[in-house]
């Protein structure tokens, strides 16, 4: 086997001097006086005055204001914008997967959401997040794995900076672990209303509400940069090797020990005795960390025609990185979904793989792709275009906005600041008090100015017939692939 195939996969901004509120007022007054005097001179001299936009926060005014002096406690700045005043109207419709916001909240559409429901959700929650008058307050119940909770909160804080004071007051419970916990059947025929709980993924049998995962703002423990930067890296990586010149094998690298389905996948690795058209590698993140993450750059991993996605303990963060790579994604049937995958369709955005009989399913997929290179390439590039355009950070923030906005409409109580809750801002408890990769990712993913436009317009809910037709289309596409696969192996058996 060619060794070249063995590619491995897988504030701190301006330092402002501390000044008191009264000193700032004096400085502002002096600046205003000087500005008025300068304008008077311009008028008197007959010199034209360039247009100056007054009142709009400049980039340097919206950077982190970290206090580094000893004996002074970090506080939240008082000069954050208190209104959203976009000058560029935005009339475009959000991507179609936004429709699933309505589906995820349907369980509470009739009765709304009460304090009692949130009290039940608290039993499984890691965080209680309250937004009042555009500011975030936190009650923390337990520590998450790694820095999931920190970067989730960081992401919500960036949303508040992007659309200041635009979200209504709200209160929600958030879980930072993987698997959904509130089953649909427990509440389907019950008078009890389900507890609303936000998390990173859900499944068809649960009511947990899906929310963008922490890695969109960076995954510090694996050195995976914030999404905006990763998208650029992968886009450049896609240009390095033309699709038909890529390795004609299916590629996967990850941790196989987190789930039986991944351990089963490793049995499909190509050997001299049995070539399943796959190249599968174990990712040792501890070793990779010790070696400076030299072999885990996502921008350097778009070298194969096919890449495999397979869930782990639940859904896997790797999904979006794999789909962005121009390779035809071989998507092993998953039990879990995140917020965007429901908008993607088999044979249009990916090739479905059976979760049982993975080896034969993968081998057929690669054989089909190598015999239909134009079609396989088109599937890979369509997925990549979806990820680059429909899942850019603007749409991630707009999804968060609409999900929280629609959720807030369902609350049957007035959110208030909990006693003892911590007020959070990017400076306080966040980027001003961390170092290393975590700090760098926060700086790189920080929203530096409010948006100049409103969020995209959320599409209306599916009617039951249209939704069923969409789901049937996906199911029929998967079934078509299974028929082709069965016919392929039947012909092989007859030819022996």
Secondary structure, DSSP 8 states (H G I E B T S, - for coil): --GGG-------S-------HHHHHHHHHHHHHHHHHHHHHHHHHT--------SS--GGGGS-----STT------S-S--S---SS----B--GGGGHHHHHTGGGTTT-B-HHHHHHHGGG-SEEEEEETTEEEEEE-S--STTHHHHHHHHHHHHHHHTTTTS--EEEEE--SSS--SBHHHHHT-SS-----EES-B-TTB--EE---GGGG-BGGGTB--HHHHHHHHHHHHHHS-GGGSEEEEEEEE-GGG-HHHHHHGGG---SS---SEEEEE--HHHHHHTTSTT--GGG---EEEEEE---SSS-THHHHHHTTSSEEEEE--S-B-SSGGG--BTTTBEEE-SSSHHHHHHHHHHHHHHSHHHHHHHHHHHHHIIIIITSHHHHHHHHHHHHHHHHHTBSS-----TT-EEE-STTTTGGG--HHHHHHHHHH---S--SS---B------HHHHHHHHHHHHHHHHHHHHHHHHHHHHHHHH-
